Amino acid sequence: MQGTNWEQLEVQVGQNLTLDPTDWSQMRELGHQMIDDVMDYLENIGEQPVWKPIPEEVKSFLSQDIPQEPQDIEAIYQEFKQHIFPYTKGNIHPRFFAWVQGTGTPLGVLADLLAATMNPNVTIGEHAALYVDQQVVNWCKQMLNYPAEASGILLSGGSMANITALTVARNHQLQKNIRKEGLYQNGAQLTLYCSAETHSCIQKAVEILGLGGDAVRKISVNERYEINVDELVNTIEADLAQGHQPFCIVGSAGTVNTGAIDPMDELLAICQRYQLWFHVDGAYGALAKLDPQYTSALKGIEQADSVAFDLHKWLYVPYEVGCTLIKNAEAHRSAFAITPNYLLQEKRGLAGGLESINNYGFELSRGFKALKIWMSIKEHGLAKYAAMIQQNNLQAAYLGQLVENAPELELLAPVSLSIVCYRYVHPALSGLELNALNREILIQLQEQGIASPSSTLLQGRYAIRVCIVNQRTKKSDLELLIQATLQIGSEQVALLLPRITHFFTAE
């Protein structure tokens, strides 16, 4: 090094700076306290409000500038306990029913601690984490009865799992070297088909893949919110007549709005007829295949060219981890494989071992997601998970019956999987007034910390939407939800009716 002051450099290097603690006993004691606090919290989570608003002073605290000086670790932990821990999203609570978000488990929490301690980049190299990752992907194939020779990769969640699968589908179906030549070499417009109820990440994926939103053909649904197969076939025929190139059908194994399952066998047959790629978005419902009630409806997953699903939903592991499986492993590898000089693999040493996972996905930096799945499945066994998923589906059926038993409530969609969509009704209220009423009921359920459903619109009607992918939910939680809905609804109607009566009297 030209111009280097070696004496000064020697002094600077000799400082031996580190981020490890100077007092390991203090760190150990704090770690024990954290574990105790976490386990106490989880053990008694049902006694806490499901959710509560974040005070302005907390938001102010969490907008402070970056600290320049060190702070005592015990003080940092106290700040966490005061300003962060009390204001969770709530999805670890037994009465969290919003969106499709799982609860996690205590061992999953500890598994993430162990994974962070090892801190491996699970992409390349001869180390145990890659073998655990491979084993978990193989277990995922076994759970869905997917071919053993298929490839797969763990990702952050369903969105990444779907775009990964659709990248493979696009490249394979185009039958050109799209990685080298790009999309502009293709004269015909590629078109993809899905129901109008399909998750929005499919639209995003198609846009990111450079096909444009116009390439997505959103097919209408029937009264069960399943894709209209006749319209699908007619749309494919019309696109072929226009000179377009259909390349993929996406079937939903559990739509996010209502839990509807598209007719997998029929979609598979259409794909075979037109030589299209059959992809299943099973982010929510693919693992319902473990429930005997849904095994038949989801059997088509086994024949799909690709399937995406989440393990932080119905395998209840802590966020975040999803999976995509690709039947044609070579097509999967061809879509992503690249080996720069700095990632050469050897037959021996640290760079030996299994093939780099980088050859099967976008990400080169990958955490040890697999460990929490590996430990959790070993802790409970697959049969217990099948029973838990079945329990959630039965709980939804029971909740649907509670709704039908209450004259003031109305089901807005057939109960499918573990989703129930309902609303409070009153004959004196218009459609717009009912929408406003149910929005207020929902928000009060959340703000009072009673329960956290989410909302959706079904044919213009505002629905209180309950999705149960919760390993802590009990029958009594569902009964409490309905009781609270009826009480809040009654109170709100009592406030609304005098105003409506006054309006018409004044007229």
Beta strands, then each sheet from edge to edge (+ up, - down):
strand 1: 151-155
strand 2: 190-195
strand 3: 216-219
strand 4: 245-252
strand 5: 277-281
strand 6: 306-310
strand 7: 322-326
strand 8: 409-411
strand 9: 419-424
strand 10: 454-458
strand 11: 461-467
sheet 1: 1+ 7- 6+ 5+ 4+ 2+ 3+
sheet 2: 8+ 9- 11+ 10-
end
